[in-house]
Amino acid sequence: YLLAVWNSVRIALVATFFGIIISFFTALSISMLGEKALKSFMPIMNLTQNFAGFPLAFAFMLMLGHAGFLNAILKIFGLNYNLYSGNGLIPVFIYFAIPLGTLFLIPGFSAVKKEWKEAATLLNANGAKFWFRIGLPVLAPTILGTTSIVFADSITTYATVYVIMTNYSTMPLKIAAMFSKDATQQTELGSALSLTMIVIILLVMGLTNLMKNKLAKGVEA
């Protein structure tokens, strides 16, 4: 059970970290292209965000499974990717974290006004300096709120992991197994593990909300 908790938290943290970084630059690129590009990209983001569960698992098995075509290309260069392992699942989690994070981050970029960028340019501040001094502090509450949502989505993922490898120990798989056994159900343990998962999610959400409120007060000041 401790292994299931550790596997779920580890994969969710890594996937959330890289997913938020990629989502940030994706949302930034889309927002810089203007309203026309935003209207074109939003349906794609919605479609990608809903591409999860069995279809997503099957797609990754075709691409990066033992006989996957991308895995065959990697083997040519002496690289081996094992999808059916804890580390092999991380790219799958990152994949569905990106559209979800992007959808939540895009509205936050509207808070970064063009006048601020123009003023920073007049004061000889380059793009990196503007984002570190002005852009990121303004977007920090949105980024932290999105982080907690992406983490909660990652740690509760069940169908994708179940299709790829049923014998891997994660909290959703353990909980489902405890309630679905025909012979001896372990509802007490399943309930306890469910409560553990909820507590972990609440702790992460509480921490991000605390940081978000502090940063929001700092920006207002």
Solvent accessible surface area in square Angstrom, and as a share of the most:
residue,aa,sasa,rsa
1,Y,122,0.47
2,L,155,0.77
3,L,111,0.55
4,A,0,0.00
5,V,31,0.18
6,W,146,0.51
7,N,11,0.06
8,S,7,0.05
9,V,29,0.17
10,R,56,0.20
11,I,2,0.01
12,A,0,0.00
13,L,94,0.47
14,V,48,0.27
15,A,0,0.00
16,T,6,0.03
17,F,123,0.51
18,F,93,0.39
19,G,0,0.00
20,I,17,0.09
21,I,72,0.37
22,I,73,0.37
23,S,0,0.00
24,F,24,0.10
25,F,119,0.50
26,T,37,0.22
27,A,0,0.00
28,L,23,0.11
29,S,60,0.39
30,I,5,0.03
31,S,41,0.26
32,M,134,0.60
33,L,114,0.56
34,G,33,0.32
35,E,119,0.54
36,K,174,0.74
37,A,19,0.15
38,L,40,0.20
39,K,150,0.64
40,S,67,0.43
41,F,71,0.30
42,M,59,0.26
43,P,78,0.49
44,I,92,0.46
45,M,22,0.10
46,N,69,0.35
47,L,133,0.66
48,T,29,0.17
49,Q,57,0.25
50,N,113,0.58
51,F,73,0.30
52,A,41,0.31
53,G,15,0.14
54,F,124,0.52
55,P,66,0.42
56,L,1,0.00
57,A,0,0.00
58,F,99,0.41
59,A,25,0.19
60,F,16,0.07
61,M,62,0.28
62,L,99,0.49
63,M,57,0.26
64,L,23,0.11
65,G,2,0.02
66,H,123,0.55
67,A,105,0.81
68,G,2,0.02
69,F,118,0.49
70,L,64,0.32
71,N,2,0.01
72,A,53,0.41
73,I,83,0.42
74,L,53,0.26
75,K,101,0.43
76,I,135,0.69
77,F,151,0.63
78,G,69,0.66
79,L,101,0.50
80,N,122,0.63
81,Y,44,0.17
82,N,65,0.33
83,L,1,0.00
84,Y,61,0.23
85,S,34,0.22
86,G,10,0.09
87,N,102,0.52
88,G,2,0.02
89,L,0,0.00
90,I,21,0.11
91,P,47,0.29
92,V,0,0.00
93,F,8,0.03
94,I,28,0.14
95,Y,72,0.27
96,F,12,0.05
97,A,1,0.01
98,I,37,0.19
99,P,2,0.01
100,L,15,0.08
101,G,0,0.00
102,T,0,0.00
103,L,30,0.15
104,F,86,0.36
105,L,1,0.00
106,I,12,0.06
107,P,84,0.53
108,G,10,0.09
109,F,14,0.06
110,S,95,0.61
111,A,50,0.39
112,V,11,0.06
113,K,110,0.47
114,K,155,0.66
115,E,112,0.50
116,W,86,0.30
117,K,74,0.31
118,E,106,0.48
119,A,48,0.37
120,A,7,0.06
121,T,94,0.55
122,L,149,0.74
123,L,144,0.71
124,N,142,0.73
125,A,25,0.20
126,N,99,0.51
127,G,48,0.46
128,A,61,0.47
129,K,98,0.42
130,F,9,0.04
131,W,41,0.14
132,F,145,0.60
133,R,170,0.62
134,I,62,0.31
135,G,0,0.00
136,L,56,0.28
137,P,48,0.30
138,V,32,0.18
139,L,1,0.01
140,A,14,0.11
141,P,27,0.17
142,T,42,0.25
143,I,31,0.16
144,L,26,0.13
145,G,16,0.15
146,T,3,0.02
147,T,31,0.18
148,S,6,0.04
149,I,65,0.33
150,V,1,0.00
151,F,3,0.01
152,A,22,0.17
153,D,58,0.30
154,S,3,0.02
155,I,3,0.01
156,T,59,0.34
157,T,22,0.13
158,Y,83,0.32
159,A,45,0.35
160,T,2,0.01
161,V,1,0.00
162,Y,104,0.40
163,V,45,0.26
164,I,10,0.05
165,M,23,0.10
166,T,87,0.51
167,N,135,0.69
168,Y,32,0.12
169,S,19,0.12
170,T,5,0.03
171,M,0,0.00
172,P,11,0.07
173,L,15,0.07
174,K,67,0.28
175,I,24,0.12
176,A,30,0.23
177,A,43,0.33
178,M,6,0.03
179,F,85,0.35
180,S,78,0.50
181,K,87,0.37
182,D,150,0.78
183,A,98,0.76
184,T,99,0.58
185,Q,101,0.45
186,Q,61,0.27
187,T,53,0.31
188,E,132,0.59
189,L,72,0.36
190,G,0,0.00
191,S,59,0.38
192,A,54,0.42
193,L,12,0.06
194,S,28,0.18
195,L,113,0.56
196,T,52,0.30
197,M,25,0.11
198,I,87,0.44
199,V,69,0.39
200,I,30,0.15
201,I,24,0.12
202,L,107,0.53
203,L,123,0.61
204,V,31,0.18
205,M,72,0.32
206,G,40,0.38
207,L,108,0.54
208,T,11,0.06
209,N,59,0.31
210,L,99,0.49
211,M,86,0.38
212,K,56,0.24
213,N,80,0.41
214,K,135,0.57
215,L,69,0.35
216,A,32,0.25
217,K,143,0.61
218,G,50,0.48
219,V,69,0.40
220,E,146,0.66
221,A,122,0.94
